[in-house]
Amino acid sequence: MSAAEVMNLAKQLPEREVLDLARLLDTWTATMVDQKFEAAVKSGAFDQMAADALQELEAGKTIPLDEVLHDPRLS
């Protein structure tokens, strides 16, 4: 069954069931993302990124988060 077919069926559901389905899908997709992230961490995919970030921190090449958040270019 395709996603389009599922959507057509979902459109026939009462609002309460659509909301329940949305919550279930949200939980399901969040679990999938979490599992992929955990697998990437375990495989070492972020090791170099973490090492680079620590080197930048130790070298004083970072800026406080509040300076980034208050940057008008980000608004």
Order of alpha helices (4+ residues) and beta strands (2+ residues): alpha-alpha-alpha-alpha
